[in-house]
């Protein structure tokens, strides 16, 4: 391993070392899962600082160390830290697993490798490190028993196999695994088929992930990998192929979840549909060749989705429906205030950061002459706003006599409120975030 590669992998190595430490500390019985989760949160927060301090450096043929990788690594670290805090504070987890923190840190290590990879082999290794631990975690928390865990594993394995087959076709067409070599290819049928299968395999990991806080790590990692792959191969007529592919993907991601969310009653599903719609706007930005807009929308997605999952963690029901929110405004007004700000943010209502992100994306779509996506984006925003309004209004309904009051989960409430304030503050003063995303460019 060269010095350039070692320098680029410093955040990943730090996360791997933290996972090893968490595994060793889990051996003594007196070290509980909650303490390990807090340790994981501190380690992930430290890695975010390491990524900022690491900055940019010499180019490597396998791993990038540039502004884009630094931005996505910081996002991964922050999402992991907040997820560990929510895992530590969740009062409903009566039976906890000591290896949960180690699995989350290994997945974060894989996510860092995925967003930094500029070689197909490195990308696949990172994808394996990312998905296998997260499908174990989501399989446990889905409360679907062994069948749910097996389903998540099979879907993830299938997506990885499709991506690997696409990478094999790319190697057969070009004779190289580096992204730089892929950018020099022509309209070889094997090359186009490889790009299509790689895209399908990566996107499938987002589509099949459950609507839980750990899935946000997959969203960030896959978005970063796709953006880097597009940047390396978007030349000549291939650029047009990418635009058509991502425009079609964005149209589906905007329409289907936007319609499904309006008729949904389960709170987690409503949030899941709204987050997929947000990722649809990220795809619109990629199709418009506007990487800073995609990074801005992805940052808004992380803040709003994490905050909403924090609110869900406060509720006493494992799988709450709209009726379970009745009376929440009277019993937990601070939680409802945070929920309202986050719901407005994910729906793109001003003056939240979600509104600015969507405006930025749609302006890029207009410049790219993708007007039909602008129309779909506006309609999808209306559908998401209706679904999110149902969430907020349900909190003001009269509760039933046998309603269970939400637990006073202080850490979860603080996380939700801090993220809600961040969503509002970034909407009112977006300068620092806009400056950060300008380092992410084609």
C-alpha positions as CSV (number, residue, x, y, z in Angstrom):
1,X,0.0,0.0,0.0
2,X,1.4,3.4,-1.0
3,X,1.7,6.4,1.2
4,X,-1.1,8.1,-0.9
5,X,-3.5,5.2,-0.4
6,X,-2.7,5.0,3.3
7,X,-3.4,8.7,3.7
8,X,-6.7,8.4,1.9
9,X,-7.7,5.4,4.1
10,X,-7.0,7.1,7.4
11,X,-10.7,7.6,8.3
12,X,-11.5,4.0,7.3
13,X,-8.6,2.6,9.3
14,X,-9.7,4.7,12.3
15,X,-13.2,3.2,12.1
16,X,-11.9,-0.3,11.7
17,X,-9.7,0.2,14.8
18,X,-12.7,1.5,16.8
19,X,-14.7,-1.5,15.7
20,X,-11.9,-3.8,17.0
21,X,-11.7,-1.9,20.3
22,X,-15.5,-2.2,20.7
23,X,-15.3,-5.9,20.1
24,X,-12.6,-6.3,22.7
25,X,-14.5,-4.2,25.3
26,X,-17.6,-6.3,24.7
27,X,-15.9,-9.4,26.1
28,X,-16.0,-8.3,29.8
29,X,-19.5,-8.7,31.2
30,X,-19.4,-5.3,33.0
31,X,-19.2,-3.4,29.7
32,X,-22.8,-3.0,28.6
33,X,-24.2,-2.4,25.1
34,X,-25.2,1.2,26.0
35,X,-21.7,2.1,27.0
36,X,-20.4,0.6,23.8
37,X,-22.9,2.6,21.7
38,X,-21.7,5.8,23.4
39,X,-18.1,4.8,22.6
40,X,-19.1,4.2,19.0
41,X,-20.6,7.6,18.8
42,X,-17.5,9.3,20.2
43,X,-15.3,7.3,17.8
44,X,-17.4,8.3,14.7
45,X,-17.4,11.9,15.8
46,X,-13.7,11.8,16.1
47,X,-13.4,10.3,12.6
48,X,-15.4,13.2,11.2
49,X,-12.7,15.5,12.7
50,X,-10.0,13.3,11.3
51,X,-11.6,13.5,7.8
52,X,-11.7,17.3,8.0
53,X,-8.1,17.5,9.2
54,X,-7.0,14.9,6.6
55,X,-8.1,17.2,3.8
56,X,-6.9,16.6,0.3
57,X,-3.7,14.9,-0.8
58,X,-1.8,13.2,-3.6
59,X,-3.8,11.2,-6.1
60,X,-4.0,7.4,-5.8
61,X,-4.9,4.9,-8.5
62,X,-7.3,3.1,-6.2
63,X,-8.6,5.5,-3.5
64,X,-9.3,9.2,-3.8
65,X,-8.4,11.9,-1.4
66,X,-10.2,15.0,-2.6
67,X,-12.9,17.4,-1.6
68,X,-15.7,15.1,-2.6
69,X,-14.4,12.2,-0.6
70,X,-13.8,14.4,2.5
71,X,-17.4,15.7,2.3
72,X,-19.0,12.2,2.0
73,X,-16.7,10.8,4.7
74,X,-17.8,13.5,7.1
75,X,-21.4,12.8,6.3
76,X,-20.9,9.1,6.9
77,X,-19.2,9.7,10.2
78,X,-21.9,12.1,11.5
79,X,-24.7,9.8,10.5
80,X,-22.9,6.9,12.3
81,X,-22.4,9.0,15.4
82,X,-26.0,10.1,15.7
83,X,-27.2,6.6,15.0
84,X,-25.1,5.2,17.8
85,X,-26.4,7.9,20.1
86,X,-30.0,6.9,19.3
87,X,-29.1,3.2,19.8
88,X,-27.6,4.0,23.2
89,X,-30.7,6.0,24.3
90,X,-33.4,3.8,23.0
91,X,-35.4,2.7,26.1
92,X,-37.3,0.0,24.3
93,X,-34.3,-2.2,23.6
94,X,-34.6,-4.6,26.5
95,X,-32.4,-7.2,25.0
96,X,-29.3,-5.6,23.4
97,X,-26.5,-7.1,21.4
98,X,-23.0,-6.2,22.3
99,X,-21.8,-6.5,18.8
100,X,-24.2,-3.9,17.4
101,X,-21.7,-1.0,17.8
102,X,-18.9,-3.0,16.2
103,X,-21.1,-3.9,13.3
104,X,-22.1,-0.3,12.8
105,X,-18.5,0.9,12.8
106,X,-17.5,-1.8,10.3
107,X,-20.3,-0.7,8.1
108,X,-19.2,2.9,8.4
109,X,-15.6,1.8,7.5
110,X,-17.1,0.1,4.4
111,X,-19.0,3.3,3.5
112,X,-15.8,5.4,3.7
113,X,-14.1,2.9,1.3
114,X,-17.1,3.0,-1.1
115,X,-17.2,6.8,-1.3
116,X,-13.4,7.1,-1.7
117,X,-12.9,4.2,-4.2
118,X,-11.7,5.0,-7.7
119,X,-11.2,1.3,-8.6
120,X,-13.9,-1.3,-9.1
121,X,-12.2,-3.9,-6.9
122,X,-11.9,-1.5,-4.0
123,X,-15.5,-0.4,-4.6
124,X,-16.7,-4.0,-4.3
125,X,-14.7,-4.7,-1.1
126,X,-16.1,-1.5,0.5
127,X,-19.7,-2.5,-0.6
128,X,-19.3,-5.9,1.1
129,X,-18.0,-4.3,4.3
130,X,-20.9,-1.8,4.2
131,X,-23.9,-4.0,3.4
132,X,-23.3,-7.3,5.3
133,X,-23.2,-5.7,8.8
134,X,-26.1,-3.3,8.1
135,X,-28.3,-6.1,6.8
136,X,-27.5,-8.0,10.1
137,X,-28.5,-4.9,12.1
138,X,-31.7,-4.1,10.1
139,X,-32.6,-7.8,10.2
140,X,-32.5,-7.7,14.0
141,X,-34.4,-4.4,14.5
142,X,-37.1,-5.2,11.9
143,X,-38.9,-7.5,14.4
144,X,-39.6,-9.9,11.5
145,X,-37.8,-12.8,13.0
146,X,-35.3,-15.0,11.1
147,X,-37.4,-14.7,8.0
148,X,-36.9,-10.9,7.9
149,X,-33.1,-11.2,8.5
150,X,-32.8,-13.8,5.7
151,X,-34.8,-11.6,3.4
152,X,-32.6,-8.6,3.9
153,X,-29.5,-10.7,3.5
154,X,-30.7,-12.3,0.3
155,X,-31.8,-9.0,-1.2
156,X,-28.4,-7.5,-0.3
157,X,-26.5,-10.4,-1.7
158,X,-28.5,-10.3,-4.9
159,X,-27.8,-6.6,-5.3
160,X,-24.1,-7.1,-4.7
161,X,-24.0,-10.0,-7.2
162,X,-25.6,-7.8,-9.9
163,X,-23.0,-5.0,-9.2
164,X,-20.2,-7.5,-9.3
165,X,-21.4,-9.0,-12.6
166,X,-21.5,-5.4,-14.0
167,X,-18.0,-4.8,-12.8
168,X,-16.8,-8.0,-14.5
169,X,-18.3,-6.8,-17.8
170,X,-16.6,-3.5,-17.4
171,X,-13.3,-5.2,-16.9
172,X,-13.9,-7.5,-19.9
173,X,-14.7,-4.4,-22.1
174,X,-11.8,-2.2,-21.0
175,X,-9.2,-4.6,-19.5
176,X,-8.9,-2.2,-16.5
177,X,-10.5,-1.8,-13.1
178,X,-9.6,1.8,-12.4
179,X,-12.2,4.5,-13.1
180,X,-9.8,6.5,-15.2
181,X,-9.6,3.5,-17.6
182,X,-13.4,3.3,-17.8
183,X,-13.6,6.9,-18.9
184,X,-11.6,6.1,-22.0
185,X,-14.0,3.4,-23.2
186,X,-16.3,3.6,-26.2
187,X,-19.7,2.4,-27.0
188,X,-18.8,-1.3,-26.5
189,X,-22.0,-3.3,-25.8
190,X,-20.2,-5.0,-22.9
191,X,-19.2,-1.7,-21.5
192,X,-22.8,-0.3,-21.6
193,X,-24.2,-3.5,-20.1
194,X,-21.6,-3.3,-17.3
195,X,-22.4,0.3,-16.5
196,X,-26.2,-0.6,-16.4
197,X,-25.7,-3.6,-14.1
198,X,-23.3,-1.7,-11.8
199,X,-25.8,1.1,-11.5
200,X,-28.7,-1.3,-10.9
201,X,-26.7,-3.2,-8.2
202,X,-25.7,-0.1,-6.3
203,X,-29.2,1.5,-6.5
204,X,-30.8,-1.7,-5.4
205,X,-29.0,-1.5,-2.1
206,X,-30.9,1.8,-1.4
207,X,-34.2,0.5,-2.6
208,X,-34.1,-2.7,-0.5
209,X,-32.8,-1.1,2.7
210,X,-35.4,-0.9,5.4
211,X,-36.7,2.5,6.6
212,X,-34.3,2.7,9.6
213,X,-31.6,5.0,10.7
214,X,-28.8,2.6,9.7
215,X,-30.1,2.7,6.1
216,X,-29.0,6.4,5.8
217,X,-25.4,5.2,5.8
218,X,-26.1,3.1,2.7
219,X,-27.8,6.1,1.1
220,X,-24.8,8.3,1.6
221,X,-22.3,5.7,0.5
222,X,-24.2,4.7,-2.7
223,X,-24.8,8.3,-3.7
224,X,-21.1,9.1,-3.3
225,X,-20.0,6.0,-5.3
226,X,-22.5,6.7,-8.1
227,X,-21.5,10.4,-8.3
228,X,-17.8,9.5,-8.5
229,X,-18.5,6.8,-11.1
230,X,-20.5,9.2,-13.2
231,X,-17.8,11.8,-13.0
232,X,-15.2,9.4,-14.2
233,X,-17.2,7.9,-17.1
234,X,-19.3,10.9,-18.2
235,X,-17.5,11.7,-21.5
236,X,-18.9,11.9,-25.0
237,X,-22.0,9.9,-25.7
238,X,-21.6,8.0,-22.4
239,X,-22.6,11.2,-20.6
240,X,-25.9,11.2,-22.4
241,X,-26.5,7.6,-21.4
242,X,-25.9,8.4,-17.8
243,X,-28.2,11.4,-18.0
244,X,-31.1,9.3,-19.4
245,X,-30.5,6.5,-16.8
246,X,-30.5,8.9,-13.8
247,X,-33.3,11.0,-15.2
248,X,-35.5,7.8,-15.5
249,X,-34.4,6.6,-12.0
250,X,-35.2,10.1,-10.6
251,X,-38.6,10.1,-12.2
252,X,-39.5,6.8,-10.6
253,X,-38.1,7.8,-7.2
254,X,-40.2,11.0,-7.3
255,X,-43.5,9.6,-8.4
256,X,-43.9,6.2,-6.7
257,X,-43.0,7.1,-3.1
258,X,-44.8,10.4,-3.4
259,X,-48.1,8.7,-4.3
260,X,-47.6,5.8,-1.8
261,X,-46.9,8.2,1.2
262,X,-50.3,9.9,0.8
263,X,-52.3,6.7,1.5
264,X,-49.9,5.2,4.2
265,X,-50.8,5.0,7.9
266,X,-47.6,3.6,9.3
267,X,-45.3,6.4,10.5
268,X,-42.0,4.6,9.6
269,X,-43.3,3.9,6.1
270,X,-44.3,7.6,5.6
271,X,-40.8,8.7,6.6
272,X,-39.3,6.0,4.4
273,X,-41.2,7.1,1.4
274,X,-40.4,10.8,2.0
275,X,-36.6,10.0,2.3
276,X,-36.8,8.1,-1.0
277,X,-38.4,11.1,-2.6
278,X,-35.5,13.2,-1.3
279,X,-33.0,10.8,-2.9
280,X,-35.0,11.2,-6.1
281,X,-34.0,14.9,-6.0
282,X,-30.3,13.8,-5.6
283,X,-30.7,11.7,-8.7
284,X,-32.2,14.7,-10.5
285,X,-29.1,16.7,-9.6
286,X,-26.8,13.9,-10.8
287,X,-28.7,13.7,-14.1
288,X,-28.3,17.5,-14.5
289,X,-24.5,17.2,-13.9
290,X,-24.8,19.4,-10.8
291,X,-22.7,17.6,-8.2
292,X,-22.7,20.5,-5.6
293,X,-26.6,20.5,-5.8
294,X,-26.6,16.7,-5.3
295,X,-24.3,17.1,-2.3
296,X,-26.4,19.9,-0.8
297,X,-29.6,17.7,-1.2
298,X,-27.9,14.7,0.3
299,X,-26.8,16.7,3.4
300,X,-30.4,18.0,3.8
301,X,-31.6,14.4,3.4
302,X,-29.3,13.2,6.2
303,X,-30.4,15.9,8.7
304,X,-34.1,15.5,8.1
305,X,-34.2,11.7,7.9
306,X,-32.0,11.2,11.0
307,X,-34.2,13.7,13.0
308,X,-37.4,11.9,12.0
309,X,-36.0,8.6,13.0
310,X,-35.0,10.1,16.3
311,X,-38.7,11.2,16.8
312,X,-39.8,7.6,16.0
313,X,-37.4,6.2,18.5
314,X,-39.1,8.3,21.2
315,X,-42.5,6.8,20.6
316,X,-43.4,3.8,22.8
317,X,-44.7,1.7,19.9
318,X,-42.1,-0.3,17.9
319,X,-44.1,0.3,14.6
320,X,-46.3,3.3,15.3
321,X,-49.2,4.3,13.1
322,X,-50.8,7.8,12.8
323,X,-53.3,7.1,15.6
324,X,-50.4,6.5,18.0
325,X,-49.4,10.1,17.6
326,X,-52.6,11.4,19.1
327,X,-52.1,13.6,22.1
328,X,-48.4,14.0,21.5
329,X,-48.7,17.8,21.2
330,X,-50.0,18.0,24.8
331,X,-47.7,15.5,26.4
332,X,-44.5,16.3,24.5
333,X,-44.7,19.7,22.8
334,X,-41.0,19.9,22.2
335,X,-41.0,16.7,20.3
336,X,-43.9,17.9,18.2
337,X,-42.1,21.1,17.5
338,X,-39.0,19.2,16.3
339,X,-41.3,16.8,14.3
340,X,-43.0,19.8,12.6
341,X,-39.7,21.4,11.6
342,X,-38.2,18.1,10.3
343,X,-41.4,17.3,8.4
344,X,-41.4,20.7,6.8
345,X,-37.7,20.2,5.9
346,X,-38.2,16.8,4.3
347,X,-41.2,18.2,2.4
348,X,-39.3,21.2,1.2
349,X,-41.3,23.9,2.9
350,X,-39.6,27.3,3.4
351,X,-37.6,28.5,5.2
352,X,-36.0,25.1,5.9
353,X,-32.9,23.7,4.2
354,X,-35.0,21.2,2.3
355,X,-36.7,24.0,0.4
356,X,-33.3,25.5,-0.6
357,X,-32.0,22.1,-1.6
358,X,-35.0,21.4,-3.9
359,X,-34.8,24.8,-5.5
360,X,-31.1,24.3,-6.2
361,X,-31.8,20.9,-7.8
362,X,-34.7,22.1,-9.9
363,X,-32.7,25.1,-11.1
364,X,-30.0,22.7,-12.2
365,X,-32.7,20.6,-14.0
366,X,-33.9,23.6,-15.9
367,X,-30.4,24.4,-17.0
368,X,-30.0,20.8,-18.2
369,X,-33.3,21.1,-20.1
370,X,-35.0,18.4,-18.0
371,X,-38.2,20.3,-17.6
372,X,-40.3,17.1,-17.2
373,X,-38.3,16.3,-14.0
374,X,-39.0,19.8,-12.7
375,X,-42.8,19.1,-13.1
376,X,-42.5,15.7,-11.4
377,X,-40.4,17.2,-8.6
378,X,-43.0,19.9,-7.9
379,X,-45.8,17.3,-7.9
380,X,-43.8,15.0,-5.7
381,X,-43.1,17.8,-3.2
382,X,-46.9,18.4,-2.9
383,X,-47.5,14.7,-2.2
384,X,-44.7,14.6,0.4
385,X,-46.0,17.8,2.0
386,X,-49.5,16.2,2.3
387,X,-48.1,13.1,3.9
388,X,-45.9,15.1,6.3
389,X,-48.8,17.3,7.2
390,X,-50.7,14.2,8.3
391,X,-47.9,13.4,10.6
392,X,-48.0,16.8,12.3
393,X,-51.8,17.0,12.5
394,X,-52.1,13.6,14.0
395,X,-50.2,14.8,17.0
396,X,-53.0,17.3,17.9
397,X,-55.8,14.7,17.9
398,X,-57.4,13.6,21.2
399,X,-55.6,10.6,22.6
400,X,-57.5,7.4,23.6
401,X,-58.0,6.8,27.3
402,X,-55.6,3.9,27.3
403,X,-52.8,5.7,25.4
404,X,-49.2,5.1,26.6
405,X,-47.2,8.3,27.1
406,X,-43.9,8.4,25.2
407,X,-40.8,7.9,27.4
408,X,-38.7,10.8,28.4
409,X,-35.8,9.8,26.1
410,X,-33.7,12.8,26.8
411,X,-30.9,12.0,24.3
412,X,-33.4,11.2,21.6
413,X,-35.3,14.4,22.2
414,X,-32.1,16.4,22.2
415,X,-30.9,14.8,18.9
416,X,-34.3,15.5,17.3
417,X,-34.4,19.1,18.5
418,X,-30.8,19.8,17.5
419,X,-31.3,18.4,14.0
420,X,-34.6,20.3,13.7
421,X,-32.8,23.6,14.6
422,X,-30.0,22.7,12.2
423,X,-32.6,22.2,9.4
424,X,-34.1,25.6,10.1
425,X,-30.8,27.4,10.6
426,X,-29.3,26.0,7.4
427,X,-32.4,27.2,5.6
428,X,-32.1,30.7,7.0
429,X,-28.3,30.9,6.7
430,X,-27.1,28.3,4.1
431,X,-23.7,30.0,3.5
432,X,-21.4,27.5,5.4
433,X,-23.1,24.5,3.8
434,X,-23.0,26.0,0.4
435,X,-19.3,26.7,0.8
436,X,-18.7,23.1,1.9
437,X,-20.5,21.6,-1.1
438,X,-18.6,23.7,-3.6
439,X,-15.6,21.5,-2.9
440,X,-17.6,18.6,-4.4
441,X,-17.4,19.0,-8.2
442,X,-17.0,17.1,-11.4
